[in-house]
């Protein structure tokens, strides 16, 4: 691996998702308010679709299927979008480098679907739309936690893709018994609880919407339990002798 490899190179699949989310938000804010709300309701995940209101909402029955994924590319404001992009840069990039772009996109979509299913079970029939990539990113975070702490020091420097691919995948038991991971999870759960209890409204989102922390949990659990099915076999990593 060349020592001239850039340290902050972003996997193409992650960059493509970021550009898509930014483009969707940029288009939305350029639309008239009424049209923007229609687009939001078309793409958002709305539990009342599944309680007999599908034909009363944009997209009809087709959106009952597509919104399980499309809600992840819509955000309530630039701050909401920026926070999610930063988290995806940190954890999504690690996952994409390990399993490749195509698997990364499928894995992220599945984590988003898992988050939507949990949200649907707990909020069935409610009309408040859910939007944002947080459930998918929570899945990325859970997947990354199963190998990033096992990558050798310097894995985020030159040759980082090779190091992350070669790091052994931790079992669930090893993951949930690592003090570093447990501390990280405790902080993450506290943040989710705080935002969930505050239920702060977001710009551009109809009243009644807040932080869908249950979807975050659903995405995270999917990533934790199912990342191994998307993982590639570890590649042997040659020893570095310090020569150029």
C-alpha positions in Angstrom: 0.0 0.0 0.0 1.5 3.3 -1.0 2.6 5.6 1.8 1.2 8.5 -0.3 -2.4 7.2 0.2 -4.6 10.0 1.6 -5.6 9.7 5.2 -9.1 11.0 4.8 -10.2 9.2 1.7 -13.9 8.6 1.8 -15.2 5.3 0.2 -17.2 6.0 -2.9 -20.3 4.3 -1.6 -20.3 6.6 1.5 -19.6 9.7 -0.6 -22.5 8.7 -3.0 -24.9 8.5 -0.1 -23.8 11.8 1.3 -24.2 13.5 -2.0 -27.7 12.0 -2.4 -28.8 13.2 1.0 -27.4 16.7 0.4 -29.1 16.8 -3.0 -32.5 15.7 -1.7 -32.4 18.4 1.0 -31.1 21.1 -1.3 -34.0 20.3 -3.7 -36.6 20.3 -0.9 -35.6 23.7 0.4 -35.8 25.1 -3.2 -39.4 24.0 -3.5 -42.6 25.9 -2.6 -43.7 24.9 1.0 -46.8 23.0 -0.2 -44.7 21.0 -2.7 -42.0 20.4 -0.1 -44.5 18.9 2.3 -45.9 16.6 -0.5 -42.4 15.4 -1.2 -41.6 14.9 2.5 -44.8 12.8 3.0 -44.0 10.8 -0.2 -40.6 9.8 1.1 -41.1 9.7 4.9 -42.0 6.6 6.9 -45.5 7.2 8.3 -47.1 4.5 10.4 -50.7 5.5 9.5 -50.0 4.2 6.0 -50.4 0.7 7.4 -53.6 1.5 9.3 -55.8 2.2 6.3 -54.5 5.6 5.3 -52.2 4.7 2.4 -54.4 6.1 -0.3 -54.8 9.4 1.7 -51.1 10.1 1.5 -48.7 10.8 -1.4 -47.4 7.6 -3.0 -50.4 5.4 -2.1 -49.7 1.8 -1.7 -46.3 1.9 -3.5 -45.0 4.2 -0.7 -45.9 1.6 1.8 -43.0 -0.4 0.4 -40.6 2.3 -0.8 -40.8 4.5 2.4 -39.1 1.7 4.4 -35.9 3.0 2.7 -36.6 6.4 1.3 -37.1 8.0 4.7 -33.4 7.6 5.3 -32.4 10.1 2.7 -34.7 12.9 4.0 -33.8 15.2 6.8 -35.4 17.9 8.9 -32.8 20.6 8.4 -29.1 21.3 7.6 -28.1 20.6 11.3 -30.0 17.3 11.3 -28.3 16.3 8.0 -24.8 17.5 9.1 -24.9 15.5 12.3 -25.9 12.3 10.4 -23.2 12.9 7.8 -20.5 13.2 10.4 -21.6 9.9 12.1 -21.7 8.2 8.7 -18.2 9.5 7.9 -16.9 7.9 11.1 -18.7 4.6 11.2 -20.0 4.1 7.7 -16.6 4.7 6.2 -15.1 1.9 8.4 -17.8 -0.5 7.4 -17.6 0.3 3.7 -13.8 -0.2 3.7 -14.2 -3.6 5.2 -17.1 -5.1 3.3 -17.1 -3.1 0.0 -19.5 -0.6 -1.5 -22.3 -2.8 -2.7 -22.5 -4.8 0.6 -22.3 -1.5 2.5 -25.3 0.0 0.7 -27.4 -3.2 1.1 -26.4 -3.5 4.8 -27.3 0.2 5.4 -30.7 -0.2 3.7 -31.5 -3.3 5.8 -30.6 -1.5 9.0 -32.9 1.3 7.9 -35.7 -1.2 7.3 -35.1 -2.7 10.7 -35.4 0.7 12.3 -38.6 1.4 10.5 -40.1 -1.9 11.6 -39.4 -1.3 15.2 -40.8 2.2 14.9 -43.9 0.8 13.2 -44.5 -1.7 16.0 -44.3 0.9 18.7 -46.2 3.7 16.9 -48.7 1.8 14.7 -51.3 4.1 13.2 -49.7 7.3 14.2 -49.5 10.1 11.6 -46.2 11.7 12.5 -43.7 11.1 9.7 -40.2 9.7 10.5 -37.2 10.8 8.5 -33.5 10.7 8.7 -30.6 8.3 8.2 -30.0 7.7 11.9 -31.4 4.1 12.0 -29.1 3.1 9.1 -26.1 4.8 10.7 -26.9 3.1 14.0 -26.6 -0.2 12.2 -23.3 1.0 10.6 -22.0 1.9 14.1 -23.0 -1.5 15.5 -21.3 -3.3 12.7 -18.1 -1.2 13.1 -17.9 -1.9 16.8 -17.5 -5.5 16.0 -14.1 -5.0 14.4 -12.6 -1.5 14.7 -11.3 -2.1 18.2 -9.5 -5.2 16.9 -7.7 -3.4 14.1 -4.1 -2.8 14.9 -2.9 0.7 15.9 -2.7 3.1 12.9 -5.7 1.5 11.1 -7.0 5.0 10.2 -3.7 6.0 8.6 -2.2 4.9 5.3 -3.3 1.4 4.4 -6.4 1.7 6.7 -8.6 -0.3 4.4 -6.2 -3.2 4.5 -6.0 -3.1 8.3 -9.8 -2.9 8.8 -10.4 -5.8 6.4 -7.9 -7.9 8.2 -9.1 -7.2 11.7 -10.8 -10.2 13.2 -14.6 -10.0 13.7 -15.5 -10.1 17.4 -18.3 -12.4 18.5 -21.3 -11.0 20.1 -20.1 -12.1 23.5 -16.7 -10.4 23.0 -18.3 -7.2 21.7 -20.7 -6.9 24.7 -18.0 -7.6 27.2 -15.4 -5.1 25.9 -15.3 -2.2 28.4 -14.5 0.3 25.7 -17.6 -0.7 23.7 -19.8 -0.8 26.8 -18.7 2.8 27.7 -19.4 3.9 24.1 -22.8 2.3 24.2 -23.7 3.8 27.5 -23.0 7.3 26.2 -24.9 6.6 23.0 -27.9 5.3 24.9 -27.9 8.3 27.2 -27.8 10.6 24.2 -30.7 8.8 22.5 -32.7 8.9 25.7 -32.1 12.6 26.2 -33.1 13.5 22.7 -36.1 11.1 22.8 -37.4 12.6 26.0 -36.9 16.2 24.8 -38.8 15.4 21.5 -37.4 18.6 20.0 -39.1 19.5 16.7 -37.0 19.9 13.6 -37.3 22.5 10.9 -39.2 21.4 7.9 -41.0 18.5 9.7 -44.7 18.6 10.5 -45.6 19.1 14.1 -45.7 15.9 16.2 -42.4 14.6 14.8 -39.3 14.2 17.0 -36.3 12.0 17.4 -37.3 8.4 16.6 -34.9 6.8 19.1 -36.7 3.5 18.8 -35.7 3.3 15.2 -32.1 4.0 16.2 -32.3 1.0 18.5 -33.8 -1.2 15.8 -31.0 -0.3 13.3 -28.4 -0.8 15.9 -29.7 -4.3 16.9 -29.8 -5.3 13.2 -26.2 -4.2 12.8 -25.0 -5.9 15.9 -26.6 -9.3 15.2 -26.5 -9.5 11.5 -23.3 -7.7 10.4 -21.5 -11.1 10.3 -23.7 -12.1 7.4 -22.4 -9.2 5.3 -18.8 -9.4 6.4 -16.1 -10.7 4.1 -13.6 -13.4 5.2 -10.6 -11.7 6.8 -7.6 -11.3 4.5 -4.1 -12.3 5.6 -2.2 -9.1 6.3 1.6 -9.1 5.6 3.9 -7.8 8.2 5.3 -4.3 7.7 9.1 -4.1 7.9 9.2 -0.3 7.9 10.7 0.0 4.4 9.2 2.2 1.7 
